[in-house]
Amino acid sequence: MSTVSISQPLQALAAANKVRIDRAELRADLKHQRITLRAALDDPRAQGMKVSKLLTSQHRWGDHRARQACLGVPVSEHRLVGDLTGRQREVLAQLTEGRI
C-alpha cells in the first residue's frame, strides 16, 4: 500500500493550477497587446508552452498564420518555447513586428 499522504496530491494539483492560471494571464496579456511577443518569449511562464499556442494568443493570429510563421523560421509549431534557440526567438519576434 502506498504511503503518499493526502496532501501531496492536493499540493500537486494546486501547483498545476497555478501554472495554468499564470499561462492564461500571459496569453490574455498577449491578446490584449499589453506585452509583445518578444517579451512573452522570454517570460518564464511561457517556457513550457508550445510555440503555436503562444503565437495564436496574439491579437488577430490564428492557426494558419502561426503555422506560416513557424515554417518561415523554421521551427515546429509543437516545439516548446523553452527549447527555442536565441536566433529562433529573434526571428519569431521580428516576424510579428513586421520587420521581416
N, C-alpha and C positions, 0 to 999 in steps of 0.2 A: 504494500500500500504506500502511496506517495505521502511524503511529509511536508508538502508545499502548504504554506499557510493560506488562509482565505484572502488575506490582504495582499499577497503577492500578485495574483491575477487582477485584482482591483487596481493596484498601482500600475500595472502594465496597461490596462485599459485607459486609465487617466492620462498616462504619458502619450499613448497613441492618439487620444482625443485632443490633447494639446497640440500635437504635431499637425493634425487635420485642421484645427482652428487657425493655427499660425499660417499654414499654407493657403487657406481660404482667404485670410486677410491680405496676404501677398497678392493673390490673384485679383482680389477686389481693388487693391491699390493700382495694379497694372490696368485693369479695365477702366477705372475712372481717371487714369492718367496722373495719379498722384506721385508715381515713380516711373522711371524709364526702364526699358528692358535691360539696358546696361547695368543699372543699379540692381535690378532683380537677379541678373545672372550671378552677381557677386554676393547676394544675400544668403546667409547660412540656411534660411528656411527653404530655399529653392534647391539645395544641393541634392536632395533625394527625389526631386520631381523629374518627370520625363520632359524633354525639350518641347515636344508638341503641346503638352499641357500648359507650359509656360507661355508659348507663343500664342496659342488660341485664347489665352486670358486677356490679351490686349484688345483694345477697342478696334472693332471692325476687322478682326482677324479670325478666319475660320479654318477648318481642316485643310482645305485646298491651298490657301495662302501659306499656311505653316509648312505644309509638305513641300511646296515650291521653294520656300526659304531654306529648308533643310537640304534639298537637292542642290541648291546653289553653294552651300558651304564646302564640301558635302559632309553631312553627318546624319546618322539615323535619327528619325523623329522619335524613336523609342529609347534613345540613349538618355542617361541621367545627366542632369545639368552639372553635377559634381564631377562627372567624368570627362567633361569638355576640356580641350586644351585652351590655353590663353588665346591662340590665334583663332580658334573656332568661336570663342566668346566674342572676340573683337569683330569678326566678320558678321556674326549674327546681329550684334549691336549696330553695326554700320548699315546693314540691310534694313533694319527697322527705322533707322534715322534717315533713310533715303540717300545715303552717301555712296551707295554702290548701284 
